[in-house]
Amino acid sequence: MKQNMKNKTRLSWGNKLLLALIVALSCLITAQAQQITVSGIVKSSDDNMPIPGVAIIISGTAKGAVTDFDGIYNIQANLKDVLVFRYLGMTTKNVVVASAKMDVIMDSDSEDLEEIVVIGYGAVKKKEVTGAVAQVKSEDIEQFVTSDVAGALQGQIAGGVNVTASSGEPGEASNIQIRGITSLSGNNTPLFVVNGIPQIGDPGLAPNEIETIDILKDGASTAVYGSRAAAGVILITTKQGKSGQMSVDFNYTYGIQSLSDEATPLMNTQDQLFYEITRNSNTQISFAPLIERFPEWINNDNKFDDYVLNRSAEVKTYSLSVSGGAENLTYNIVGSLFDQDGSLINSNFKRYNGRASTTYKTDNWKIDGSIAFTIENRRRASSGLIVQAGRYRPFFPEIDPNNEVSEGSAVGGGFKHLQWP
C-alpha cells in the first residue's frame, strides 16, 4: 500500500515538472515568434519615388536603421512595436508593426519647405536654396542673454561657423569665423548686412529687434557683395509690424554671473612665509622677509582679491515692443536696455537700443521706412588689478577702501605712502 502511494507521488511530481517544461517552452517559442525582420520600401507621396537616407527608429529604444539608395530598409522588431520614420522635409510618420512586409509612404512637410530664406541676391523658398545657407530665428535668439549678436549664434549653427568669446569683459564682441581663416594678414570678420544695408562691424542690435539671421557660407551666395564678403556674410532681417490689433510686449530678465571662492587661489600667510624663507635659503637673494621688519603682521591673513573681484555680477535686460497696423500700413516700435556688470570692480556695460519701422503697401508699391539708434556706455576696470591682487602678500595690513591712505606701521615704511585709487 505504501509502495503504491510512493509511486503515485513520484508520478504526480513528474507530471507537474513535465507540464512546467512544456509551458515554458511554449512561452519561449511564442516570444521568439513575435520578433520578426521587418522590411519594405519608403516612398514619397509626391512622385512615388523611393527615399534614401530615411531614419527608422523603434519608439522607446535606441535601435534603428536607415534606408539604402533604393529606399529599402530592414530592421528587427517585435509585433506591435512602433516604427518612427524621419526625414528632412518630410512629415514624421509612426507605423505599428503588424507584418514582416511594410511599405511606407511619407508626405512632404510643406510648411518647412515653404519658409523664406534670405540670400545675397534676394529671398527664396527654403526648398529652392542651392547654396550653403543657415538660418536662425528670433525665438532661438531671444533665449540667450547676451550683448552681442554673434554670441547668440554660438552652438546654434552646425558646420562652417565658429564663434568664440574674445574676453570676459562686459560688452566685448565675440569672434566669429565662417569656414575658418580666409586671410593671414587681412580681416577675417564677416560682413554684417541689416535689411539689405551693409554695416561696418557688428551692428550692435538687441535680440528683440531681430526676426531672422541668415549666414551665407559659400562663394556663390556672397559674390554679390564683392571682396567685402570674403569672410562670409551675416544677413539680419529686423522685425516688421503686422496688420491687426495693436500688440504690446514687455520682457525683463535678471541673472547673476557668480565666481566661486576658489576662482583665484592665493597663498595664505603660512604658505607665503614658507615660500620666502625657502627662496632665501636656496637662492642668491639676500634680503630678509618683510615680516622681520614688521613682526606685528604675523597674525594677519588677508586677501586683496576680495577688493577687486565682483563675485556676483548682475546682468539685466529690459525690452519693450509695440506693433500693429491696418491692411496697408503697419508699424513696429522696439526699445531695449542691456545692463551688465563685470567680474572686476568698476567695470560695466550698458547699451540702449531703439528702432521704429513702418511698411506701406499698395497694389503697385511697397514702401519700407525705419529709424534706429544705439547708445553704448562702457566702464573699464583699472589696468593691473588682477596683477596687484596677486602681488598683495597675505600678511599685509587689511585695506579700507574708504581711506585714501593705508597705514602700514607707526615706525615708517610699509604702506605709509600707499594711495588707494
Buried (B, 14 or more C-beta within 10 A) or exposed (E): EEEEEEEEEEEEEEEEEEEEEEEEEEEEEEEEEEEBEBBBBBBBEEEEEBBBEBBBBBEEEEEBBEBBEEBBBEBEBEBEBBBBBBBEBBBEBEBEBEEEEBEBBBEBBEEEBEEEBBBBEEEBEBEEBEBBBBBBEBEBBBEBBBBBBBBBBBEBBEEBBEBEBEEEBBBBBBBBBBBEEBEEEEEBBBBBBBBEEEBEEBBBBBBBBBBBBBBBBBEEBBBEBEEEBBBBBBBBBBBBBBBEEEEEEEEEEEEEBEBEEEEBEBBEBEEBBEEBEEEBEEEEEEEEBBBEBBEEBEEBEBBBBEBBBBBEBEBBBBBBBBBBBEEEBBBBBBBBBBBBBBBBBBBBBBBBBBBBBBBBBEEEEEEEEBEBEBEEEBEBBEEEBBEBBEEBBBBBBEBEEEEEEBEBBEEEEBBEEBEEE
